[in-house]
């Protein structure tokens, strides 16, 4: 092969590159298997990072070849977590790059996901092909840009939001467990509830303790 026919692999798309990586890793060794192969391709497609993809493929290959030395399932779960970190499962970083926006401190969003996260209180940006971005102040701004646009959210803001949502979910679960314990325990316990103004339970507001002891009260 002469120099005129040599092609830099980096010129190929990430999907072609990952298949080449897998072929090299499997040559003379144990095949990755369908599940690991598909995960590597999905990882490349979603994250569009050749270096990290190559590292993942090598880890998968080592785990398949030496299962006693490396935990394949753990490696796959870690890779899946990276994929799942993206705020929108309908769009990946590769598509954002193909659109023309290449600032990876921003994570891509479709219009509908952008609307949902805007309504959750997060700052949403309309990404531009020249590398700039425009803050979307209202839901109408997002919808007027339309489905053909590319939207994004700051990666650090998204990470902080996920942490807060996790804490909120844990607190809600603990409150649920505490309430179950309250009503299932035979021990003397009490709980304080705030009654909403529009709640039907407002009728209990001025009831005496004798009313509650009679067993009529069943909770708010």
Secondary structure, DSSP 8 states (H G I E B T S, - for coil): --GGG---GGGS-HHHHHHHHHHHHHTTS----HHHHHHHHHHHHHH--HHHHHHHHHHHHHHHH-TTTS-HHHHHHHHHHHHHTSS-TT--HHHHHHHT---TTEEEE-HHHHHHHHHTT--EEEE-TTS-EEEE-SHHHHHHH-TTSEEEEEHHHHHHHHHHHHHHHHHHHHHHHHHHHHHH-SS---------TT-GGGGGTT--HHHHHTT-----
